[in-house]
Amino acid sequence: MSEEAATKKPKHDVKTDISTSETTVPTLPRSTLYVSNLNDQIKLEALKSNLYLIFSTFGEVLKISMSAKLRGQAFVTLKTVDEANLAMISLRDEPFFGKPLKIQFSKSETKEL
Protein backbone atom coordinates (compact mmCIF):
# COMPACT_ATOMS: atom_id res chain seq x y z
CA MET A 1 0.00 0.00 0.00
CA SER A 2 1.42 3.36 -0.99
CA GLU A 3 1.90 6.20 1.49
CA GLU A 4 -0.62 8.29 -0.45
CA ALA A 5 -3.35 5.64 -0.11
CA ALA A 6 -2.69 5.22 3.61
CA THR A 7 -3.06 8.94 4.36
CA LYS A 8 -5.95 9.56 2.00
CA LYS A 9 -9.10 10.66 3.80
CA PRO A 10 -12.43 9.16 2.87
CA LYS A 11 -14.57 11.30 0.58
CA HIS A 12 -17.38 11.51 3.11
CA ASP A 13 -16.69 12.22 6.73
CA VAL A 14 -19.73 10.51 8.20
CA LYS A 15 -20.46 11.18 11.84
CA THR A 16 -22.70 8.77 13.63
CA ASP A 17 -25.07 10.42 16.06
CA ILE A 18 -26.68 7.90 18.33
CA SER A 19 -29.27 9.72 20.33
CA THR A 20 -31.28 8.38 23.21
CA SER A 21 -33.92 11.07 22.95
CA GLU A 22 -37.30 10.13 21.52
CA THR A 23 -38.14 11.31 18.06
CA THR A 24 -41.70 12.31 17.45
CA VAL A 25 -43.27 11.59 14.12
CA PRO A 26 -45.95 14.19 13.45
CA THR A 27 -49.39 12.69 12.91
CA LEU A 28 -52.66 14.25 11.93
CA PRO A 29 -54.79 15.56 14.78
CA ARG A 30 -57.34 12.93 15.83
CA SER A 31 -59.76 12.46 18.66
CA THR A 32 -57.87 9.31 19.69
CA LEU A 33 -54.66 9.74 21.66
CA TYR A 34 -51.87 7.22 22.13
CA VAL A 35 -50.67 7.35 25.74
CA SER A 36 -47.46 5.59 26.73
CA ASN A 37 -44.97 5.38 29.58
CA LEU A 38 -47.70 4.22 31.95
CA ASN A 39 -46.54 2.58 35.16
CA ASP A 40 -46.82 -1.17 34.51
CA GLN A 41 -46.72 -1.91 38.26
CA ILE A 42 -50.26 -0.51 38.65
CA LYS A 43 -53.30 -2.71 37.95
CA LEU A 44 -55.03 -2.12 34.60
CA GLU A 45 -58.36 -1.18 36.18
CA ALA A 46 -56.71 1.44 38.41
CA LEU A 47 -54.85 2.90 35.44
CA LYS A 48 -57.99 2.93 33.31
CA SER A 49 -60.17 4.63 35.93
CA ASN A 50 -57.52 7.24 36.71
CA LEU A 51 -56.91 7.92 33.01
CA TYR A 52 -60.65 8.47 32.68
CA LEU A 53 -60.60 10.95 35.57
CA ILE A 54 -57.75 13.08 34.25
CA PHE A 55 -58.80 13.04 30.58
CA SER A 56 -62.46 13.79 31.37
CA THR A 57 -61.26 17.15 32.71
CA PHE A 58 -60.72 18.17 29.08
CA GLY A 59 -63.83 16.71 27.47
CA GLU A 60 -66.07 13.69 27.08
CA VAL A 61 -64.09 10.45 27.14
CA LEU A 62 -65.75 7.98 24.78
CA LYS A 63 -63.38 5.05 25.21
CA ILE A 64 -60.16 3.91 26.85
CA SER A 65 -58.49 0.85 25.32
CA MET A 66 -55.85 -1.03 27.27
CA SER A 67 -54.45 -4.53 27.12
CA ALA A 68 -52.46 -6.72 29.48
CA LYS A 69 -50.30 -7.66 26.46
CA LEU A 70 -49.31 -4.05 25.80
CA ARG A 71 -48.54 -2.93 29.33
CA GLY A 72 -47.69 0.72 29.76
CA GLN A 73 -49.81 1.87 26.80
CA ALA A 74 -53.38 3.03 26.23
CA PHE A 75 -55.59 4.62 23.60
CA VAL A 76 -57.93 7.34 24.86
CA THR A 77 -60.73 8.54 22.57
CA LEU A 78 -62.36 11.87 23.30
CA LYS A 79 -65.47 13.28 21.63
CA THR A 80 -63.71 15.94 19.53
CA VAL A 81 -60.27 16.62 18.09
CA ASP A 82 -60.15 19.92 20.00
CA GLU A 83 -60.72 18.13 23.32
CA ALA A 84 -58.02 15.59 22.46
CA ASN A 85 -55.58 18.32 21.48
CA LEU A 86 -56.18 20.27 24.69
CA ALA A 87 -55.74 17.12 26.79
CA MET A 88 -52.53 16.20 24.95
CA ILE A 89 -51.00 19.65 25.38
CA SER A 90 -52.05 19.92 29.02
CA LEU A 91 -51.11 16.41 30.19
CA ARG A 92 -47.94 15.73 28.20
CA ASP A 93 -45.07 14.91 30.59
CA GLU A 94 -47.31 15.31 33.66
CA PRO A 95 -46.51 12.78 36.40
CA PHE A 96 -48.95 9.88 36.54
CA PHE A 97 -48.26 7.15 39.12
CA GLY A 98 -44.64 8.30 39.30
CA LYS A 99 -43.92 8.42 35.55
CA PRO A 100 -44.31 11.29 33.04
CA LEU A 101 -47.13 10.74 30.53
CA LYS A 102 -46.09 10.48 26.89
CA ILE A 103 -49.00 11.48 24.66
CA GLN A 104 -49.41 11.84 20.91
CA PHE A 105 -52.19 11.58 18.37
CA SER A 106 -52.96 7.99 17.42
CA LYS A 107 -51.89 6.91 13.93
CA SER A 108 -55.43 5.69 13.26
CA GLU A 109 -58.71 7.09 14.53
CA THR A 110 -59.66 4.25 16.84
CA LYS A 111 -57.59 1.37 18.03
CA GLU A 112 -58.89 -1.93 19.34
CA LEU A 113 -56.67 -3.84 21.72
OpenMM code with the backbone's topology and positions (N, CA, C; nanometers):
from openmm import Vec3, app, unit

residues = "MET SER GLU GLU ALA ALA THR LYS LYS PRO LYS HIS ASP VAL LYS THR ASP ILE SER THR SER GLU THR THR VAL PRO THR LEU PRO ARG SER THR LEU TYR VAL SER ASN LEU ASN ASP GLN ILE LYS LEU GLU ALA LEU LYS SER ASN LEU TYR LEU ILE PHE SER THR PHE GLY GLU VAL LEU LYS ILE SER MET SER ALA LYS LEU ARG GLY GLN ALA PHE VAL THR LEU LYS THR VAL ASP GLU ALA ASN LEU ALA MET ILE SER LEU ARG ASP GLU PRO PHE PHE GLY LYS PRO LEU LYS ILE GLN PHE SER LYS SER GLU THR LYS GLU LEU".split()
positions = [
    Vec3(0.0850, -0.1161, 0.0000),
    Vec3(0.0000, 0.0000, 0.0000),
    Vec3(0.0896, 0.1225, 0.0000),
    Vec3(0.0602, 0.2156, -0.0880),
    Vec3(0.1424, 0.3356, -0.0987),
    Vec3(0.1128, 0.4303, 0.0167),
    Vec3(0.2070, 0.5219, 0.0412),
    Vec3(0.1902, 0.6197, 0.1491),
    Vec3(0.0710, 0.7102, 0.1210),
    Vec3(0.0495, 0.7426, -0.0064),
    Vec3(-0.0621, 0.8294, -0.0454),
    Vec3(-0.1962, 0.7643, -0.0119),
    Vec3(-0.2109, 0.6352, -0.0380),
    Vec3(-0.3353, 0.5643, -0.0108),
    Vec3(-0.3600, 0.5526, 0.1396),
    Vec3(-0.2541, 0.5377, 0.2171),
    Vec3(-0.2689, 0.5221, 0.3612),
    Vec3(-0.3131, 0.6520, 0.4285),
    Vec3(-0.2710, 0.7661, 0.3742),
    Vec3(-0.3059, 0.8941, 0.4362),
    Vec3(-0.4273, 0.9597, 0.3727),
    Vec3(-0.4795, 0.8990, 0.2697),
    Vec3(-0.5945, 0.9561, 0.1999),
    Vec3(-0.7192, 0.9485, 0.2879),
    Vec3(-0.7876, 1.0616, 0.2999),
    Vec3(-0.9097, 1.0658, 0.3803),
    Vec3(-1.0265, 1.0161, 0.2973),
    Vec3(-1.1246, 0.9569, 0.3617),
    Vec3(-1.2433, 0.9160, 0.2869),
    Vec3(-1.3150, 1.0394, 0.2327),
    Vec3(-1.3870, 1.0187, 0.1211),
    Vec3(-1.4567, 1.1303, 0.0577),
    Vec3(-1.5647, 1.1884, 0.1476),
    Vec3(-1.6301, 1.1052, 0.2227),
    Vec3(-1.7376, 1.1512, 0.3109),
    Vec3(-1.6976, 1.1276, 0.4559),
    Vec3(-1.6974, 1.2340, 0.5308),
    Vec3(-1.6692, 1.2218, 0.6731),
    Vec3(-1.8032, 1.2049, 0.7437),
    Vec3(-1.8421, 1.0811, 0.7633),
    Vec3(-1.9728, 1.0510, 0.8201),
    Vec3(-1.9604, 1.0435, 0.9717),
    Vec3(-2.0430, 1.1230, 1.0382),
    Vec3(-2.0464, 1.1184, 1.1839),
    Vec3(-2.1719, 1.0443, 1.2251),
    Vec3(-2.1553, 0.9526, 1.3140),
    Vec3(-2.2696, 0.8767, 1.3627),
    Vec3(-2.3197, 0.9425, 1.4900),
    Vec3(-2.4461, 0.9797, 1.4886),
    Vec3(-2.5070, 1.0421, 1.6058),
    Vec3(-2.6103, 0.9464, 1.6617),
    Vec3(-2.5741, 0.8800, 1.7683),
    Vec3(-2.6679, 0.7896, 1.8333),
    Vec3(-2.7301, 0.8674, 1.9481),
    Vec3(-2.8575, 0.8906, 1.9348),
    Vec3(-2.9271, 0.9720, 2.0333),
    Vec3(-3.0246, 0.8859, 2.1118),
    Vec3(-3.0333, 0.9121, 2.2390),
    Vec3(-3.1278, 0.8375, 2.3213),
    Vec3(-3.2603, 0.9113, 2.3357),
    Vec3(-3.2667, 1.0324, 2.2832),
    Vec3(-3.3923, 1.1067, 2.2953),
    Vec3(-3.4949, 1.0507, 2.1982),
    Vec3(-3.6217, 1.0645, 2.2361),
    Vec3(-3.7296, 1.0133, 2.1524),
    Vec3(-3.7526, 1.1073, 2.0350),
    Vec3(-3.7767, 1.0495, 1.9205),
    Vec3(-3.8139, 1.1311, 1.8064),
    Vec3(-3.9635, 1.1187, 1.7883),
    Vec3(-4.0260, 1.2294, 1.7592),
    Vec3(-4.1705, 1.2305, 1.7453),
    Vec3(-4.2061, 1.2463, 1.5987),
    Vec3(-4.2801, 1.1519, 1.5486),
    Vec3(-4.3270, 1.1590, 1.4116),
    Vec3(-4.4608, 1.2323, 1.4137),
    Vec3(-4.4685, 1.3451, 1.3427),
    Vec3(-4.5951, 1.4187, 1.3454),
    Vec3(-4.7073, 1.3383, 1.2803),
    Vec3(-4.8218, 1.3363, 1.3458),
    Vec3(-4.9386, 1.2693, 1.2910),
    Vec3(-5.0519, 1.3696, 1.2844),
    Vec3(-5.1513, 1.3373, 1.2048),
    Vec3(-5.2663, 1.4254, 1.1925),
    Vec3(-5.3424, 1.4311, 1.3238),
    Vec3(-5.3972, 1.5476, 1.3566),
    Vec3(-5.4793, 1.5558, 1.4781),
    Vec3(-5.5987, 1.4612, 1.4690),
    Vec3(-5.6228, 1.3888, 1.5752),
    Vec3(-5.7336, 1.2932, 1.5829),
    Vec3(-5.7947, 1.3025, 1.7216),
    Vec3(-5.9124, 1.2469, 1.7342),
    Vec3(-5.9763, 1.2462, 1.8659),
    Vec3(-5.9250, 1.1313, 1.9524),
    Vec3(-5.8460, 1.0418, 1.8939),
    Vec3(-5.7867, 0.9311, 1.9692),
    Vec3(-5.6402, 0.9623, 1.9973),
    Vec3(-5.6029, 0.9482, 2.1230),
    Vec3(-5.4660, 0.9739, 2.1660),
    Vec3(-5.3975, 0.8435, 2.2045),
    Vec3(-5.2699, 0.8338, 2.1706),
    Vec3(-5.1869, 0.7217, 2.2129),
    Vec3(-5.1107, 0.7681, 2.3367),
    Vec3(-5.1303, 0.6989, 2.4469),
    Vec3(-5.0673, 0.7346, 2.5741),
    Vec3(-4.9696, 0.6232, 2.6104),
    Vec3(-4.8455, 0.6599, 2.6372),
    Vec3(-4.7456, 0.5587, 2.6726),
    Vec3(-4.6685, 0.6028, 2.7969),
    Vec3(-4.5768, 0.5179, 2.8383),
    Vec3(-4.4968, 0.5379, 2.9584),
    Vec3(-4.5818, 0.5267, 3.0850),
    Vec3(-4.6870, 0.4449, 3.0772),
    Vec3(-4.7702, 0.4219, 3.1952),
    Vec3(-4.6989, 0.3244, 3.2884),
    Vec3(-4.7176, 0.3419, 3.4160),
    Vec3(-4.6535, 0.2577, 3.5161),
    Vec3(-4.7127, 0.1164, 3.5104),
    Vec3(-4.6320, 0.0202, 3.4676),
    Vec3(-4.6824, -0.1166, 3.4511),
    Vec3(-4.6909, -0.1935, 3.5834),
    Vec3(-4.6571, -0.1290, 3.6944),
    Vec3(-4.6716, -0.1913, 3.8260),
    Vec3(-4.8114, -0.1686, 3.8847),
    Vec3(-4.8907, -0.0833, 3.8188),
    Vec3(-5.0256, -0.0508, 3.8651),
    Vec3(-5.1252, -0.1386, 3.7896),
    Vec3(-5.2288, -0.1855, 3.8583),
    Vec3(-5.3300, -0.2708, 3.7950),
    Vec3(-5.4014, -0.1958, 3.6827),
    Vec3(-5.4380, -0.2717, 3.5772),
    Vec3(-5.5027, -0.2119, 3.4598),
    Vec3(-5.6284, -0.1329, 3.4953),
    Vec3(-5.7107, -0.1871, 3.5824),
    Vec3(-5.8356, -0.1178, 3.6180),
    Vec3(-5.8087, 0.0150, 3.6879),
    Vec3(-5.7071, 0.0186, 3.7727),
    Vec3(-5.6712, 0.1437, 3.8412),
    Vec3(-5.6187, 0.2460, 3.7408),
    Vec3(-5.5347, 0.2001, 3.6481),
    Vec3(-5.4845, 0.2900, 3.5437),
    Vec3(-5.5991, 0.3447, 3.4599),
    Vec3(-5.6878, 0.2553, 3.4183),
    Vec3(-5.7990, 0.2935, 3.3310),
    Vec3(-5.8903, 0.3957, 3.3993),
    Vec3(-5.9264, 0.3705, 3.5240),
    Vec3(-6.0172, 0.4630, 3.5929),
    Vec3(-5.9508, 0.5979, 3.6190),
    Vec3(-5.8218, 0.5974, 3.6486),
    Vec3(-5.7515, 0.7237, 3.6705),
    Vec3(-5.7263, 0.7989, 3.5406),
    Vec3(-5.7012, 0.7265, 3.4317),
    Vec3(-5.6909, 0.7924, 3.3010),
    Vec3(-5.8235, 0.8596, 3.2663),
    Vec3(-5.9330, 0.7896, 3.2933),
    Vec3(-6.0652, 0.8473, 3.2679),
    Vec3(-6.0820, 0.9776, 3.3466),
    Vec3(-6.0446, 0.9759, 3.4730),
    Vec3(-6.0599, 1.0948, 3.5572),
    Vec3(-5.9801, 1.2139, 3.5051),
    Vec3(-5.8545, 1.1922, 3.4684),
    Vec3(-5.7749, 1.3079, 3.4251),
    Vec3(-5.8122, 1.3548, 3.2847),
    Vec3(-5.8452, 1.2622, 3.1942),
    Vec3(-5.8803, 1.3042, 3.0583),
    Vec3(-6.0200, 1.3650, 3.0518),
    Vec3(-6.1105, 1.3238, 3.1393),
    Vec3(-6.2462, 1.3795, 3.1366),
    Vec3(-6.2479, 1.5256, 3.1807),
    Vec3(-6.1399, 1.5733, 3.2387),
    Vec3(-6.1258, 1.7151, 3.2713),
    Vec3(-6.1272, 1.8000, 3.1444),
    Vec3(-6.0861, 1.7424, 3.0326),
    Vec3(-6.0717, 1.8169, 2.9077),
    Vec3(-6.1824, 1.7902, 2.8072),
    Vec3(-6.2728, 1.6994, 2.8383),
    Vec3(-6.3830, 1.6708, 2.7475),
    Vec3(-6.4454, 1.5357, 2.7777),
    Vec3(-6.5362, 1.4960, 2.6896),
    Vec3(-6.6071, 1.3693, 2.7077),
    Vec3(-6.5215, 1.2529, 2.6581),
    Vec3(-6.4877, 1.1635, 2.7491),
    Vec3(-6.4093, 1.0449, 2.7142),
    Vec3(-6.5061, 0.9390, 2.6636),
    Vec3(-6.4881, 0.8987, 2.5374),
    Vec3(-6.5753, 0.7978, 2.4780),
    Vec3(-6.5261, 0.6565, 2.5049),
    Vec3(-6.3926, 0.6405, 2.5108),
    Vec3(-6.3382, 0.5054, 2.5215),
    Vec3(-6.1931, 0.5104, 2.5680),
    Vec3(-6.1562, 0.4120, 2.6476),
    Vec3(-6.0163, 0.3914, 2.6848),
    Vec3(-5.9845, 0.2452, 2.6569),
    Vec3(-5.8890, 0.2216, 2.5684),
    Vec3(-5.8493, 0.0847, 2.5323),
    Vec3(-5.7135, 0.0539, 2.5930),
    Vec3(-5.7094, -0.0557, 2.6670),
    Vec3(-5.5845, -0.1025, 2.7268),
    Vec3(-5.5807, -0.2540, 2.7155),
    Vec3(-5.4605, -0.3091, 2.7221),
    Vec3(-5.4452, -0.4534, 2.7123),
    Vec3(-5.3333, -0.4990, 2.8051),
    Vec3(-5.3513, -0.6157, 2.8634),
    Vec3(-5.2461, -0.6722, 2.9479),
    Vec3(-5.1220, -0.7050, 2.8650),
    Vec3(-5.1428, -0.7351, 2.7353),
    Vec3(-5.0299, -0.7656, 2.6462),
    Vec3(-4.9425, -0.6433, 2.6226),
    Vec3(-5.0046, -0.5277, 2.6092),
    Vec3(-4.9313, -0.4048, 2.5801),
    Vec3(-4.9274, -0.3168, 2.7043),
    Vec3(-4.8623, -0.3664, 2.8071),
    Vec3(-4.8537, -0.2932, 2.9334),
    Vec3(-4.7853, -0.1586, 2.9115),
    Vec3(-4.8315, -0.0589, 2.9848),
    Vec3(-4.7690, 0.0722, 2.9765),
    Vec3(-4.8211, 0.1588, 2.8638),
    Vec3(-4.9267, 0.1130, 2.7937),
    Vec3(-4.9815, 0.1870, 2.6804),
    Vec3(-5.1333, 0.1887, 2.6867),
    Vec3(-5.1920, 0.2942, 2.6295),
    Vec3(-5.3379, 0.3033, 2.6230),
    Vec3(-5.3771, 0.3920, 2.5058),
    Vec3(-5.4996, 0.3738, 2.4598),
    Vec3(-5.5590, 0.4622, 2.3600),
    Vec3(-5.6802, 0.5266, 2.4253),
    Vec3(-5.6832, 0.6596, 2.4251),
    Vec3(-5.7929, 0.7344, 2.4862),
    Vec3(-5.8640, 0.8106, 2.3753),
    Vec3(-5.9947, 0.7856, 2.3596),
    Vec3(-6.0735, 0.8537, 2.2569),
    Vec3(-6.1644, 0.9555, 2.3235),
    Vec3(-6.1492, 1.0807, 2.2823),
    Vec3(-6.2358, 1.1873, 2.3303),
    Vec3(-6.3370, 1.2210, 2.2218),
    Vec3(-6.4377, 1.3006, 2.2562),
    Vec3(-6.5465, 1.3282, 2.1630),
    Vec3(-6.5010, 1.4105, 2.0423),
    Vec3(-6.4134, 1.5090, 2.0639),
    Vec3(-6.3705, 1.5945, 1.9528),
    Vec3(-6.2183, 1.6013, 1.9448),
    Vec3(-6.1700, 1.6424, 1.8295),
    Vec3(-6.0267, 1.6618, 1.8085),
    Vec3(-5.9758, 1.7742, 1.8988),
    Vec3(-6.0560, 1.8801, 1.9146),
    Vec3(-6.0149, 1.9919, 2.0004),
    Vec3(-5.9951, 1.9476, 2.1452),
    Vec3(-6.0856, 1.8639, 2.1949),
    Vec3(-6.0721, 1.8126, 2.3316),
    Vec3(-5.9456, 1.7277, 2.3445),
    Vec3(-5.9208, 1.6443, 2.2448),
    Vec3(-5.8017, 1.5588, 2.2465),
    Vec3(-5.6745, 1.6429, 2.2425),
    Vec3(-5.6742, 1.7453, 2.1594),
    Vec3(-5.5576, 1.8323, 2.1477),
    Vec3(-5.5297, 1.9048, 2.2793),
    Vec3(-5.6339, 1.9578, 2.3413),
    Vec3(-5.6183, 2.0271, 2.4690),
    Vec3(-5.5656, 1.9319, 2.5766),
    Vec3(-5.6198, 1.8115, 2.5815),
    Vec3(-5.5736, 1.7120, 2.6789),
    Vec3(-5.4274, 1.6765, 2.6546),
    Vec3(-5.3905, 1.6569, 2.5286),
    Vec3(-5.2534, 1.6199, 2.4952),
    Vec3(-5.1559, 1.7300, 2.5378),
    Vec3(-5.1875, 1.8532, 2.5038),
    Vec3(-5.0997, 1.9653, 2.5381),
    Vec3(-5.0895, 1.9816, 2.6900),
    Vec3(-5.2009, 1.9683, 2.7576),
    Vec3(-5.2046, 1.9915, 2.9024),
    Vec3(-5.1413, 1.8795, 2.9840),
    Vec3(-5.1556, 1.7556, 2.9389),
    Vec3(-5.1111, 1.6412, 3.0190),
    Vec3(-4.9755, 1.5845, 2.9792),
    Vec3(-4.9221, 1.6261, 2.8662),
    Vec3(-4.7940, 1.5727, 2.8202),
    Vec3(-4.6864, 1.5969, 2.9262),
    Vec3(-4.6160, 1.4913, 2.9611),
    Vec3(-4.5065, 1.4912, 3.0594),
    Vec3(-4.5513, 1.5167, 3.2034),
    Vec3(-4.6812, 1.5180, 3.2282),
    Vec3(-4.7306, 1.5310, 3.3659),
    Vec3(-4.7088, 1.3982, 3.4388),
    Vec3(-4.6704, 1.4030, 3.5659),
    Vec3(-4.6509, 1.2780, 3.6400),
    Vec3(-4.7827, 1.2036, 3.6607),
    Vec3(-4.7777, 1.0736, 3.6380),
    Vec3(-4.8950, 0.9877, 3.6536),
    Vec3(-4.8460, 0.8564, 3.7133),
    Vec3(-4.8780, 0.8307, 3.8381),
    Vec3(-4.8264, 0.7155, 3.9116),
    Vec3(-4.6739, 0.7090, 3.9039),
    Vec3(-4.6100, 0.8249, 3.9211),
    Vec3(-4.4644, 0.8302, 3.9296),
    Vec3(-4.3890, 0.8331, 3.7981),
    Vec3(-4.4594, 0.8382, 3.6855),
    Vec3(-4.3924, 0.8424, 3.5548),
    Vec3(-4.4555, 0.9522, 3.4693),
    Vec3(-4.3744, 1.0236, 3.3892),
    Vec3(-4.4313, 1.1290, 3.3042),
    Vec3(-4.5100, 1.0695, 3.1870),
    Vec3(-4.6303, 1.1220, 3.1643),
    Vec3(-4.7135, 1.0744, 3.0532),
    Vec3(-4.6524, 1.1143, 2.9194),
    Vec3(-4.6492, 1.0217, 2.8278),
    Vec3(-4.6090, 1.0485, 2.6891),
    Vec3(-4.7361, 1.0367, 2.6060),
    Vec3(-4.7733, 1.1444, 2.5382),
    Vec3(-4.9005, 1.1476, 2.4659),
    Vec3(-4.8781, 1.2013, 2.3256),
    Vec3(-4.9407, 1.1351, 2.2292),
    Vec3(-4.9406, 1.1837, 2.0908),
    Vec3(-5.0701, 1.1393, 2.0247),
    Vec3(-5.1005, 1.1998, 1.9103),
    Vec3(-5.2188, 1.1576, 1.8368),
    Vec3(-5.1970, 1.0152, 1.7873),
    Vec3(-5.3027, 0.9356, 1.7912),
    Vec3(-5.2961, 0.7988, 1.7415),
    Vec3(-5.2749, 0.8008, 1.5905),
    Vec3(-5.2088, 0.6995, 1.5381),
    Vec3(-5.1885, 0.6911, 1.3929),
    Vec3(-5.3176, 0.6613, 1.3191),
    Vec3(-5.4113, 0.5928, 1.3862),
    Vec3(-5.5426, 0.5686, 1.3264),
    Vec3(-5.6481, 0.6212, 1.4227),
    Vec3(-5.7684, 0.6427, 1.3726),
    Vec3(-5.8709, 0.7093, 1.4529),
    Vec3(-5.9095, 0.6318, 1.5778),
    Vec3(-5.9365, 0.5048, 1.5655),
    Vec3(-5.9663, 0.4248, 1.6839),
    Vec3(-5.8790, 0.3016, 1.6798),
    Vec3(-5.8469, 0.2522, 1.7951),
    Vec3(-5.7586, 0.1372, 1.8032),
    Vec3(-5.8201, 0.0361, 1.8974),
    Vec3(-5.8378, -0.0848, 1.8496),
    Vec3(-5.8893, -0.1927, 1.9337),
    Vec3(-5.7721, -0.2734, 1.9857),
    Vec3(-5.7719, -0.3000, 2.1140),
    Vec3(-5.6668, -0.3841, 2.1725),
    Vec3(-5.7276, -0.5132, 2.2209),
] * unit.nanometer
topology = app.Topology()
chain = topology.addChain("A")
for resn in residues:
    res = topology.addResidue(resn, chain)
    for name in ("N", "CA", "C"):
        topology.addAtom(name, app.Element.getBySymbol(name[0]), res)
